């Protein structure tokens, strides 16, 4: 978890005060910023799902035993600070997502951020296959469940087909490689004559851009995730795939196709400037159309999408994603746990909800088949088709040994993070990227060694071997049965 700075504390305090004074967006009334009052309070960062949740909350409030739900949306860049302050002042909402809390689920549970769920047998059966001890289950109790599929990456080159077409490029044949993208961005900018740029990105969100560079490295051939090689378990942020991806991003800055000012922008700002026509290309997750078209539905006529970029032509894209983490957590201070469990279990575990997620064009739902049956934008459906072909289930250390969660609890964040380094490379504050990445690998390995030693001193049965998966194979799923076969 990042430290709460004085500036962050004051910013979060102002946000909480505003929520308390004006009430939340969505349904329900009463209550304050946190749990308590006449309503069940809910905070999350899922902008694109607000409409679906508003419908669910309205139905729930009218159902037997239901209560109004006071919903508050936070931008991911702000939510972590707001949650930290809310916990300090005992004002956590009844239900919340964890955006901005840079700690693993095990540490979150150990630190008293959540209490176990009490789902019905029917709800438990619907999500059972997606639950992992150490991610969703702790001491045999379910704390959260995923609502999204693991078949996803978040570095998607969305583009404005109108600007691309004016540059003489074919919107039906988007760039696939780094060089093709650079050439396309330059071509669009030349044809715009100063009225538009080639590319915009939310560089003010280091956590997000770090995740996006992880995706680019995998697409470039890195056989691991989050900087760790799957087979050996070694940290390798300094691998060529990472360096090449960052150098590609810096080349776009050097080409001057990046919108000026983007170094401080979060995704809401960058996305709004993109839909306004300020740039042709924007890297964002699959949720992009769900957010953009909610605010500017007319942009749907210009929405185009390309596959994740690779360094060389002809490469077969393969990316890897661990089992999805839980999305919604029940605060220990909640006075409405029974209502919260009914709401989560009866509405958010269902096949019907997966269809609603698909309709909102968020991340692909847990039941990814729902996308094909939905009325989602054709560009979104095309993207989900690529996900199904190219995203594989990755190994997760805690799924192989639940004591790994005790290592996670002992772990301390390593800084600067990958996102900090990428941000610094783009702003010019980091000039030797290879050296910074090498230091990150070394520091991460040292921190893991310390965390393992601390966990073992407290009785955990764990070692470095738990982080290596010698039987992992590229371009294939790592199945539950494979953990026992290592």
Secondary structure as GFF3:
##gff-version 3
##sequence-region A 1 486
A	DSSP	alpha_helix	6	22	.	.	.	ID=ss1
A	DSSP	beta_strand	40	44	.	.	.	ID=ss2
A	DSSP	three_ten_helix	47	49	.	.	.	ID=ss3
A	DSSP	alpha_helix	50	62	.	.	.	ID=ss4
A	DSSP	beta_strand	69	73	.	.	.	ID=ss5
A	DSSP	alpha_helix	76	88	.	.	.	ID=ss6
A	DSSP	beta_strand	95	96	.	.	.	ID=ss7
A	DSSP	alpha_helix	105	110	.	.	.	ID=ss8
A	DSSP	alpha_helix	121	127	.	.	.	ID=ss9
A	DSSP	three_ten_helix	128	130	.	.	.	ID=ss10
A	DSSP	beta_strand	137	138	.	.	.	ID=ss11
A	DSSP	beta_strand	141	142	.	.	.	ID=ss12
A	DSSP	beta_strand	156	160	.	.	.	ID=ss13
A	DSSP	alpha_helix	161	166	.	.	.	ID=ss14
A	DSSP	alpha_helix	178	192	.	.	.	ID=ss15
A	DSSP	beta_strand	197	200	.	.	.	ID=ss16
A	DSSP	alpha_helix	206	219	.	.	.	ID=ss17
A	DSSP	beta_strand	224	225	.	.	.	ID=ss18
A	DSSP	beta_strand	228	229	.	.	.	ID=ss19
A	DSSP	alpha_helix	240	254	.	.	.	ID=ss20
A	DSSP	three_ten_helix	262	264	.	.	.	ID=ss21
A	DSSP	alpha_helix	267	275	.	.	.	ID=ss22
A	DSSP	beta_strand	279	284	.	.	.	ID=ss23
A	DSSP	alpha_helix	288	295	.	.	.	ID=ss24
A	DSSP	three_ten_helix	297	302	.	.	.	ID=ss25
A	DSSP	beta_strand	303	306	.	.	.	ID=ss26
A	DSSP	beta_strand	319	321	.	.	.	ID=ss27
A	DSSP	beta_strand	329	330	.	.	.	ID=ss28
A	DSSP	alpha_helix	337	347	.	.	.	ID=ss29
A	DSSP	alpha_helix	351	360	.	.	.	ID=ss30
A	DSSP	three_ten_helix	368	371	.	.	.	ID=ss31
A	DSSP	alpha_helix	378	390	.	.	.	ID=ss32
A	DSSP	beta_strand	391	393	.	.	.	ID=ss33
A	DSSP	alpha_helix	397	400	.	.	.	ID=ss34
A	DSSP	alpha_helix	404	410	.	.	.	ID=ss35
A	DSSP	alpha_helix	418	427	.	.	.	ID=ss36
A	DSSP	alpha_helix	433	457	.	.	.	ID=ss37
A	DSSP	three_ten_helix	464	467	.	.	.	ID=ss38
A	DSSP	alpha_helix	481	484	.	.	.	ID=ss39
###
